[in-house]
Amino acid sequence: MVQARPTLINRLAQRELFWAAVFIAPLICGLFIFTYIPVVCSLALSFSSWNLLGDPQWVGLENYTHLLGDPLFFKTMAVTTVFVVVGVTLEIVLALAVALLLNRAVQGIAVFRSVFFLPVVSPMVSVALVWGWIFDPQFGWLNALLQLIPFAHLPRIAWLYDEQWALWALIMIRIWKDLGYTMLILLAGLQGIPSHLYESARIDGAGWWRQLWAVTLPMLSPTLFFVITVAMIQAFQTFDVVYLLTEGGPGNSTQLLVYWLFKNAFQFYKVGPASAMAYVLFLIILSLTLVQWTLRKRWVLHE
């Protein structure tokens, strides 16, 4: 009987392992079929010429060298860079400000938190329709509000049809859509800061501004590192708002890299260059993430 007990335990462990493998098998199969295999195929297509018909033709590095000589690709990269840098910076700053305001134990604060998070779960198609109406040059709310400013005499702006303003309009939409998610993560980080640190700072005579720089931001730095990295990756992968509102125009002023990739693949049927763009985007995101990971030791507080 003493030797039978380990044998029974081993059988139970094997049975649990078997059923765990059974339940996880669909997920593993889905990852291989819909993620890993397409990634490998896309890598092969980035060295090939293919128009979705016939057989792919091997061209080596021609797709990559063509990107380096394409002025439109560099303009697309410049537009994408502005979109990412400005959009992520404003999103983090505004989300932190909102999180600080909502990190208070007052009556009804949960309602305000829900209101700010609501855009995150709103369908992008509905969001695009509403913002398209807001940015309408004749009947949009934004122009109507600008006209109410006394003595300003501001002209009506064709937000989505003006090369000077279209990208800024998309940045505003993206911030409005993703602000709630970033705010929620930062709010969770704020609530995890021990209260005795603020009490010690107040005893030492630190005001609100000093507490922000000496206590809040250092203790919140791991959360900030996470939200900055995630927001950067999401910004580089922005597609839907461009597809629904501007289609890269006017004058390619909103031509983001993912949308340009989509146009090459499914409008111009240049699958090879599109796959090359996908891997260029992958290398850009990977490089920036590794840089952030390397620099985190300089500003992220590790307890």
C-alpha positions as CSV (number, residue, x, y, z in Angstrom):
1,M,0.0,0.0,0.0
2,V,2.9,2.3,0.6
3,Q,4.2,1.9,-2.9
4,A,0.7,2.1,-4.5
5,R,0.1,5.7,-3.5
6,P,2.9,7.2,-5.7
7,T,1.7,5.1,-8.6
8,L,-1.8,6.5,-8.2
9,I,-0.5,10.0,-8.0
10,N,1.5,9.5,-11.2
11,R,-1.6,8.2,-13.0
12,L,-3.6,11.2,-11.9
13,A,-0.8,13.6,-13.0
14,Q,-0.7,11.8,-16.4
15,R,-4.5,12.1,-16.8
16,E,-4.4,15.8,-15.9
17,L,-1.5,16.3,-18.4
18,F,-3.5,14.5,-21.1
19,W,-6.7,16.5,-20.6
20,A,-4.6,19.7,-20.5
21,A,-3.1,18.8,-23.8
22,V,-6.5,18.1,-25.3
23,F,-7.9,21.5,-24.2
24,I,-4.9,23.5,-25.3
25,A,-4.5,21.7,-28.7
26,P,-7.1,23.9,-30.5
27,L,-5.2,27.0,-29.4
28,I,-1.9,25.6,-30.5
29,C,-3.3,24.5,-33.9
30,G,-4.9,28.0,-34.3
31,L,-1.6,29.7,-33.6
32,F,0.3,27.6,-36.1
33,I,-2.4,27.8,-38.8
34,F,-3.3,31.5,-38.5
35,T,-0.1,33.0,-37.1
36,Y,3.1,31.1,-37.4
37,I,2.6,29.6,-40.9
38,P,1.4,32.9,-42.4
39,V,4.4,34.7,-40.9
40,V,6.8,32.2,-42.5
41,C,4.9,32.5,-45.8
42,S,5.0,36.3,-45.7
43,L,8.8,36.1,-45.1
44,A,9.2,34.0,-48.3
45,L,6.9,36.3,-50.3
46,S,9.0,39.3,-49.2
47,F,11.7,37.9,-51.4
48,S,9.3,37.1,-54.3
49,S,7.2,38.8,-56.9
50,W,3.5,37.7,-56.8
51,N,0.3,39.3,-57.9
52,L,-2.1,36.8,-56.2
53,L,-2.3,34.9,-59.5
54,G,0.1,32.3,-60.8
55,D,3.2,31.2,-59.0
56,P,5.5,33.5,-56.9
57,Q,8.8,34.4,-58.7
58,W,11.9,34.6,-56.6
59,V,13.5,38.1,-56.8
60,G,15.8,38.1,-53.8
61,L,16.3,41.5,-52.2
62,E,14.7,43.4,-55.0
63,N,11.6,44.3,-53.0
64,Y,13.7,45.7,-50.2
65,T,16.0,47.7,-52.4
66,H,12.9,49.0,-54.2
67,L,11.5,50.4,-50.9
68,L,14.8,52.2,-50.3
69,G,14.5,53.9,-53.6
70,D,10.8,54.8,-53.3
71,P,10.1,58.4,-52.3
72,L,6.5,57.6,-51.3
73,F,7.8,54.9,-48.9
74,F,9.9,57.5,-47.1
75,K,7.0,60.0,-47.0
76,T,4.9,57.3,-45.6
77,M,7.5,56.6,-42.9
78,A,7.7,60.3,-42.1
79,V,3.9,60.5,-41.7
80,T,3.8,57.4,-39.6
81,T,6.6,58.7,-37.4
82,V,4.8,62.0,-36.7
83,F,1.6,60.1,-36.0
84,V,3.3,57.7,-33.5
85,V,5.5,60.3,-31.7
86,V,2.8,63.0,-31.4
87,G,-0.1,60.6,-30.8
88,V,1.7,58.5,-28.2
89,T,3.1,61.5,-26.3
90,L,-0.2,63.3,-26.1
91,E,-2.1,60.1,-25.2
92,I,0.3,59.3,-22.3
93,V,0.2,62.8,-20.9
94,L,-3.6,63.2,-21.1
95,A,-4.2,59.7,-19.8
96,L,-1.9,60.4,-16.8
97,A,-3.7,63.7,-16.1
98,V,-7.1,61.9,-16.2
99,A,-5.9,59.1,-14.1
100,L,-4.6,61.5,-11.4
101,L,-8.0,63.3,-11.4
102,L,-9.9,60.0,-11.2
103,N,-7.6,58.6,-8.4
104,R,-9.8,60.1,-5.7
105,A,-12.2,58.5,-3.3
106,V,-15.2,60.7,-4.0
107,Q,-18.8,59.8,-4.5
108,G,-19.7,58.8,-8.1
109,I,-16.1,58.5,-9.3
110,A,-16.8,55.1,-10.8
111,V,-19.3,56.7,-13.2
112,F,-16.6,59.0,-14.5
113,R,-14.1,56.1,-14.9
114,S,-16.7,54.2,-16.9
115,V,-17.4,57.2,-19.1
116,F,-13.7,57.6,-20.0
117,F,-13.4,53.9,-20.7
118,L,-16.5,53.7,-22.9
119,P,-14.8,54.7,-26.2
120,V,-12.4,51.8,-25.9
121,V,-15.2,49.3,-26.3
122,S,-17.0,51.3,-29.0
123,P,-16.8,49.8,-32.5
124,M,-14.4,51.6,-34.8
125,V,-16.9,51.9,-37.6
126,S,-19.3,53.8,-35.3
127,V,-16.4,56.0,-34.0
128,A,-15.4,56.9,-37.6
129,L,-18.9,57.8,-38.5
130,V,-19.4,60.1,-35.5
131,W,-16.0,61.8,-35.9
132,G,-16.5,62.2,-39.6
133,W,-19.6,64.1,-38.7
134,I,-17.8,66.2,-36.1
135,F,-15.1,67.1,-38.6
136,D,-17.5,67.9,-41.3
137,P,-16.4,71.3,-42.8
138,Q,-20.0,72.7,-43.1
139,F,-22.1,71.0,-40.4
140,G,-19.5,69.6,-38.0
141,W,-19.6,70.3,-34.3
142,L,-15.9,71.2,-34.1
143,N,-16.2,74.1,-36.6
144,A,-19.4,75.2,-34.9
145,L,-17.6,75.4,-31.6
146,L,-14.7,77.3,-33.1
147,Q,-17.1,79.8,-34.6
148,L,-18.4,80.6,-31.0
149,I,-15.1,81.9,-29.9
150,P,-15.6,85.7,-29.7
151,F,-13.5,88.1,-31.8
152,A,-11.4,85.2,-33.2
153,H,-13.1,85.1,-36.6
154,L,-11.7,81.6,-37.3
155,P,-12.3,80.1,-40.7
156,R,-14.1,76.8,-41.2
157,I,-11.5,74.1,-41.5
158,A,-11.9,71.1,-43.8
159,W,-10.3,68.8,-41.2
160,L,-10.2,65.5,-43.2
161,Y,-9.8,67.2,-46.6
162,D,-6.9,69.5,-45.8
163,E,-3.3,68.2,-46.0
164,Q,-2.4,70.5,-43.1
165,W,-5.0,69.2,-40.7
166,A,-6.0,65.7,-41.8
167,L,-3.2,63.9,-39.9
168,W,-3.9,65.9,-36.7
169,A,-7.6,64.9,-37.0
170,L,-6.6,61.3,-37.1
171,I,-4.4,61.8,-34.1
172,M,-7.3,63.3,-32.2
173,I,-9.5,60.3,-33.0
174,R,-6.9,57.8,-31.9
175,I,-6.3,59.6,-28.6
176,W,-10.0,59.7,-27.9
177,K,-10.4,56.0,-28.8
178,D,-7.4,54.7,-26.7
179,L,-7.2,57.2,-23.9
180,G,-9.5,55.1,-21.6
181,Y,-7.4,52.0,-21.9
182,T,-4.2,53.8,-21.0
183,M,-5.9,55.7,-18.3
184,L,-7.2,52.5,-16.7
185,I,-3.8,50.9,-16.6
186,L,-2.2,54.1,-15.1
187,L,-5.0,54.3,-12.6
188,A,-4.3,50.8,-11.5
189,G,-0.6,51.7,-11.1
190,L,-1.5,54.8,-9.1
191,Q,-3.7,52.8,-6.7
192,G,-0.8,50.4,-6.1
193,I,1.5,53.2,-4.7
194,P,1.7,52.9,-0.9
195,S,0.0,55.7,0.8
196,H,2.7,56.0,3.5
197,L,5.1,57.4,0.9
198,Y,2.8,60.4,0.3
199,E,2.4,60.8,4.1
200,S,6.2,60.9,4.5
201,A,6.5,63.4,1.7
202,R,3.9,65.7,3.2
203,I,5.6,65.5,6.6
204,D,8.8,66.6,4.8
205,G,6.9,69.6,3.5
206,A,6.5,68.4,-0.1
207,G,3.6,69.9,-2.0
208,W,1.5,68.3,-4.7
209,W,3.9,69.1,-7.5
210,R,6.9,67.8,-5.6
211,Q,5.0,64.6,-4.6
212,L,4.3,64.1,-8.3
213,W,7.9,64.2,-9.3
214,A,9.5,62.5,-6.2
215,V,6.8,59.9,-5.4
216,T,4.2,59.4,-8.1
217,L,6.3,59.2,-11.3
218,P,9.1,57.1,-9.9
219,M,6.7,54.6,-8.4
220,L,4.6,54.7,-11.6
221,S,7.6,54.2,-13.9
222,P,7.1,50.4,-14.5
223,T,3.5,51.1,-15.5
224,L,4.5,54.0,-17.7
225,F,7.1,51.7,-19.4
226,F,4.4,49.2,-20.2
227,V,1.8,51.7,-21.5
228,I,4.4,53.6,-23.6
229,T,5.5,50.3,-25.2
230,V,2.0,49.1,-25.9
231,A,0.8,52.5,-27.2
232,M,3.8,52.7,-29.6
233,I,3.1,49.3,-31.0
234,Q,-0.6,50.0,-31.4
235,A,0.1,53.4,-33.1
236,F,2.5,51.8,-35.7
237,Q,-0.3,49.2,-36.5
238,T,-3.1,51.8,-37.0
239,F,-5.2,51.0,-40.0
240,D,-8.9,51.2,-39.5
241,V,-9.3,54.9,-38.9
242,V,-7.3,55.7,-42.1
243,Y,-9.3,53.1,-44.1
244,L,-12.6,54.4,-42.9
245,L,-12.1,58.2,-43.1
246,T,-9.2,59.3,-45.4
247,E,-7.9,56.4,-47.4
248,G,-4.4,57.9,-47.1
249,G,-5.4,61.3,-48.5
250,P,-5.5,64.1,-49.1
251,G,-2.2,64.1,-51.0
252,N,-0.9,61.1,-49.0
253,S,-0.8,63.2,-45.9
254,T,-2.4,60.4,-43.8
255,Q,-0.7,57.5,-45.6
256,L,0.3,55.4,-42.6
257,L,2.6,52.4,-43.2
258,V,0.0,49.7,-42.5
259,Y,-2.5,51.2,-44.9
260,W,0.2,51.6,-47.6
261,L,1.0,48.0,-47.1
262,F,-2.7,47.1,-47.5
263,K,-3.0,49.1,-50.7
264,N,0.1,47.5,-52.2
265,A,-1.2,44.0,-51.4
266,F,-4.9,44.2,-52.2
267,Q,-5.3,47.2,-54.5
268,F,-2.1,47.1,-56.6
269,Y,-1.6,43.3,-56.1
270,K,2.0,43.8,-55.2
271,V,2.2,41.1,-52.6
272,G,6.0,40.9,-52.6
273,P,6.7,44.6,-51.7
274,A,3.8,44.5,-49.2
275,S,5.4,41.6,-47.4
276,A,8.7,43.4,-47.4
277,M,7.0,46.4,-45.8
278,A,5.5,44.2,-43.2
279,Y,8.9,42.9,-42.2
280,V,10.4,46.5,-42.3
281,L,7.6,47.4,-39.9
282,F,8.3,44.4,-37.7
283,L,12.0,45.4,-37.6
284,I,11.2,49.0,-36.7
285,I,8.8,47.9,-33.8
286,L,11.3,45.3,-32.6
287,S,14.2,47.8,-32.7
288,L,12.3,50.5,-30.8
289,T,11.1,48.0,-28.2
290,L,14.6,46.7,-27.6
291,V,15.8,50.3,-27.2
292,Q,13.1,51.0,-24.7
293,W,13.9,47.7,-22.9
294,T,17.6,48.7,-22.8
295,L,17.0,52.2,-21.5
296,R,14.5,51.1,-18.9
297,K,17.3,50.7,-16.4
298,R,17.9,54.4,-16.5
299,W,14.4,55.6,-15.6
300,V,12.3,52.6,-14.4
301,L,12.3,52.1,-10.7
302,H,12.8,48.5,-9.6
303,E,11.9,47.8,-6.0
